[in-house]
Amino acid sequence: MPATQTRHVAVIGGGYAGMAAAVTLAQHGIKVTVYEAGKVLGGRARKIRLPQLDTALDNGQHLLLGAYQTTLALAQLVNPNAINWLRQPLQLHTEGGLQLKAPTLPAPLNTLIALLTAHGISMTHRLAAIRFMLKQHIRGFKMTHDCSVAQLLANQPDALIKLLWEPLCLAALNTPITTASAQVFLNVLRDSLTRSRQDSDLILPTIDLSALFPDPAADYIRRLGGEVHLQYRIKDITSVSNGYLVDQHKHSDVICAVAPHQAAALISSLPELAPLHIQLAQFSYQPITTIYLQYPADVRLKLAMTGLSDTMTQWVFDRDISHQQHGLLAAVISTAGEHSTLDHDALAKRVANELHHALG
């Protein structure tokens, strides 16, 4: 391994993962160059602009949790004079369904009380949810053998699965409970609901997702002598003595921070990574759909985030509350489904109709 002074690391991909890696390297005095194929930093959590609106949107509505301590710390590191998010204790409100709010008490007591005092489910179901959480806490949120979330929840009441556990799984893992990993789901419950009270906080960005971290991260990297290149698509990585050639640029190390299907193509010429290449080829994917609907400026929801039940739309976010984008709502649908077969106009009309009937 080369000495720190002679290392020059290539980071392929300017999304959150790539920029986090690059910032950490720069912070420790290691020269770094970021290569990003797109025009905008942020990857799957980036700024977009629509010609219809004179304002910045995001390529998907995103929510953070207090448990994302490293992400939040890095955002503060590269932009220390600003807190660009709204932070509130855990609150899940589903119109016509479950309403749950965590008190400001130490974890996991706050979660247990939130479940005990939840509205929209019976006392029997509340106690069933508490028993489930206590059982997993005793087990250390670990499984001997992984299975699907549906199998993990086999003894939970159907109504409780529909109103609580399934929405949580979709929101956290973007995967149906029939195929989502039970162990990964338990990891999320452990990290967000049982460690620190602040870990369960809901955090909504108040600026676009590129400005939240990747853009100031690029400025930070450049100030420390690194480079960030946009619209620079890497096509080939070749192993050479004492390092790698990244499209003919010599680097001591390479971090490949792109989506799995893109990583598979990049590492195809590295025989030592053949087993990883095979594994990446076996991945399957689920979409997340965000529909932006512009209403008159005086249209406003009671909460920044509201869930819907028995609808195609799962969550709706009020961008007025978070971003001061008056009258703009963002509806979110996780995983594939009926909506995947609709064109944009038909989907927008369907979602608008659901919001009208659910919210007035």
Residue pairs with C-beta under 8 A, 6 or more apart in sequence:
2 242
2 243
2 252
4 28
4 29
4 30
6 252
7 30
7 31
7 252
7 253
8 31
8 32
8 33
8 250
8 251
8 252
9 22
9 25
9 30
9 31
9 32
9 33
9 251
9 252
9 253
9 254
9 255
10 32
10 33
10 35
10 244
10 246
10 249
10 251
10 253
10 254
10 255
11 18
11 19
11 21
11 22
11 25
11 32
11 33
11 34
11 35
11 254
11 255
11 257
12 18
12 35
12 234
12 237
12 246
12 254
12 255
12 256
12 257
12 258
12 266
13 34
13 35
13 36
13 43
13 256
13 257
13 258
13 262
14 34
14 35
14 36
14 38
14 41
14 42
14 43
14 214
14 218
14 228
14 230
15 41
15 42
15 43
15 44
15 45
15 46
15 214
15 257
15 258
16 42
16 43
16 45
16 71
16 213
16 214
17 43
17 257
18 34
18 36
18 43
18 255
18 257
18 258
19 34
19 41
19 213
19 214
19 217
19 218
19 221
20 70
20 71
20 74
20 213
20 217
21 255
21 257
22 32
22 34
22 217
22 221
22 226
22 228
22 255
23 74
23 77
23 78
23 217
23 220
23 221
24 74
25 31
25 32
25 226
26 32
26 220
26 221
26 224
26 225
26 226
27 77
27 224
29 224
31 225
31 226
32 221
32 226
32 227
33 226
33 227
33 228
33 229
33 249
33 251
34 218
34 221
34 226
34 227
34 228
34 229
35 229
35 232
35 233
35 234
35 246
36 228
36 229
36 230
36 231
36 232
37 231
37 232
37 233
37 234
38 46
38 230
38 231
39 230
39 231
40 46
40 47
40 48
40 210
40 230
41 210
41 214
41 215
41 217
41 218
41 228
41 230
42 59
42 209
42 210
42 213
42 214
43 214
43 258
43 259
44 59
44 60
44 259
45 58
45 59
45 60
45 62
45 209
46 58
46 59
46 209
46 210
46 214
47 56
47 57
47 58
47 59
47 208
47 209
47 210
47 211
48 56
48 57
48 58
48 59
49 55
49 56
49 57
50 57
50 292
52 294
53 294
53 328
55 325
55 328
56 208
56 211
57 208
57 292
58 208
58 209
58 290
59 209
59 290
60 288
60 290
60 332
61 290
61 315
61 317
61 330
61 332
62 205
62 209
63 171
63 202
63 203
63 204
63 305
63 317
64 71
64 72
64 85
64 202
64 203
64 204
64 205
65 192
65 199
65 200
65 201
65 202
65 203
66 72
66 87
66 192
66 196
66 198
66 199
66 200
66 201
66 202
66 203
67 191
67 192
67 195
67 199
67 200
68 203
69 199
71 213
72 203
74 213
74 217
75 84
75 212
75 213
75 216
76 83
77 220
78 213
78 216
78 217
78 219
78 220
79 213
79 216
84 205
84 206
84 207
84 211
84 212
85 203
85 204
85 205
85 206
85 212
86 203
86 204
86 206
86 304
86 321
86 322
87 201
87 202
87 203
88 201
88 202
88 304
89 101
89 102
89 103
89 104
89 110
89 197
89 200
89 201
89 202
90 100
90 101
90 102
90 110
90 111
90 114
90 193
90 200
90 201
90 202
91 100
91 101
91 102
91 202
91 303
92 98
92 99
92 100
92 101
92 167
92 307
93 99
93 100
93 303
93 305
93 306
93 307
94 120
94 163
94 167
94 306
94 307
94 308
94 309
95 306
95 307
95 308
95 309
95 358
95 359
96 120
96 308
96 309
96 310
96 358
97 120
97 163
97 307
97 308
97 309
98 118
98 119
98 120
98 121
98 163
98 164
98 167
98 307
99 118
99 119
99 120
100 114
100 115
100 118
100 119
100 164
101 114
101 117
102 110
102 111
102 113
102 114
102 197
102 200
103 110
103 113
103 114
104 110
104 197
105 113
105 197
106 197
107 193
107 194
107 195
107 196
107 197
107 199
107 200
108 133
108 137
108 193
108 194
110 197
110 200
111 133
111 193
111 194
111 200
112 130
112 133
112 134
115 126
115 129
115 130
115 133
116 126
116 127
116 130
118 126
118 129
120 163
121 129
121 159
121 160
121 163
121 164
122 159
124 157
125 157
125 159
125 160
125 163
128 156
128 157
128 160
129 156
129 160
129 164
132 153
132 156
133 189
133 193
133 194
136 186
136 189
136 190
137 194
141 186
141 187
141 189
141 190
141 194
142 183
142 186
143 152
143 182
143 183
143 186
146 181
146 182
146 183
147 182
148 177
148 178
148 179
148 180
148 181
148 182
149 165
149 169
149 173
149 177
149 178
149 180
149 181
149 182
149 185
150 177
150 178
151 182
152 182
152 185
152 186
153 161
153 165
153 177
156 165
161 177
163 309
165 177
166 177
167 307
167 314
168 188
168 189
169 175
169 176
169 177
169 180
169 185
170 176
170 177
170 314
170 334
170 335
171 314
171 315
171 334
172 185
172 188
172 192
173 180
173 181
173 184
173 185
173 188
174 286
174 288
174 334
174 335
175 181
175 286
175 335
176 286
176 335
191 199
192 199
192 200
193 199
193 200
202 305
204 304
204 305
204 317
204 321
204 322
205 212
205 322
205 323
206 322
206 323
206 324
207 323
208 323
218 228
221 227
221 228
222 228
234 246
234 247
234 266
235 247
236 245
236 246
236 247
236 266
236 269
237 244
237 245
237 246
237 254
237 256
237 266
237 267
237 269
237 270
238 244
238 245
238 269
238 270
239 270
239 272
240 250
242 252
243 250
243 251
243 252
243 253
244 250
244 251
244 252
244 253
244 254
245 251
246 254
256 263
256 266
256 267
258 266
260 280
260 283
261 280
261 283
261 285
263 280
264 277
264 280
264 281
267 273
267 276
267 277
268 277
286 334
286 335
286 336
287 335
287 336
287 340
288 332
288 333
288 334
288 335
289 332
289 333
289 334
289 339
289 340
289 347
290 330
290 331
290 332
291 313
291 330
291 331
291 332
291 333
291 347
291 348
291 351
292 328
292 329
292 330
292 331
293 328
293 329
293 330
293 331
293 348
293 351
293 352
293 355
294 327
294 328
295 327
295 328
295 329
296 327
297 326
297 327
298 326
298 327
299 327
299 329
300 318
300 320
300 321
300 327
301 316
301 318
301 321
301 329
301 359
303 318
303 321
304 317
304 318
304 321
304 322
305 315
305 316
305 317
305 318
306 315
306 316
306 317
306 318
306 359
307 314
307 315
308 314
308 315
308 316
308 354
308 355
308 358
311 354
311 358
312 333
312 337
312 338
312 339
312 350
312 351
312 354
313 331
313 332
313 333
313 351
313 354
313 355
313 358
314 332
314 333
314 334
315 331
315 332
316 329
316 330
316 331
316 332
316 355
316 359
317 329
317 330
317 331
317 332
318 329
319 325
319 328
319 329
319 330
320 326
320 327
320 328
329 355
331 351
331 355
333 339
339 347
339 350
342 350
